[in-house]
Amino acid sequence: MDASDCASPGCRCHGRKPSYPSNLTDAEWAVLEGEARAVMAELIATTGRPMVHDLRAMLDAIGYVTRYGIEWRALPVDFPLHEAVYGFFLRWSRRGLPERLAGRLRGRLRVMAGRGELPTAGCIDSQTVKAAETVGAAACGFDRGKKINGQKRHIAVDTLGLLLCVIATAASVQDRDGEHPLLALLREKFSTITLVWADGGNAGRLVTWARQGLVWPSRSSSAPTT
């Protein structure tokens, strides 16, 4: 197959030149490629079908949709067909491959920073944001403290500020109620974590539950700057 051709009729993704701000730079792709292909090998082993489209073009297409919030069918014509991109996105997502890829990259960054590959401590917090028009009313709520109608992101990061877990709720959900399942998810995914910092709004019931249900010690300390 010619370097500029693709086995999918009408697609020339293998000869595509990145031209959008959302595209991976050559330096970013140099870091990402090995990990992305390793994850891709897991998908091929499961489905038994190699992908005919260029992997970098596929990731750039998903990045374009994510960055600009467009419909899949509105992808520019220099990307693979939108049906192929969406199908690829579903296959990766259903198997948790994007999260696995992020985990590989996070581990590399931690090692480069002189830390262990797996975190032993983390921080939790929340952020209220206005919901996109595509988010249904049932998934939204009003945050009286922030005066925002939308959703709330409950986030756990390591001490380098690298994302570990995130859960989205209606903005009306109290921090301690949203961070209850967040801590459970964090414990499930990272058994190496023995210490979690949180602000004073999480004192009381959440701390008691974490100590009893998740067997985490209770310590008094200021949250680290990350």
Disulfide bonds with the S-S distance in Angstrom:
none
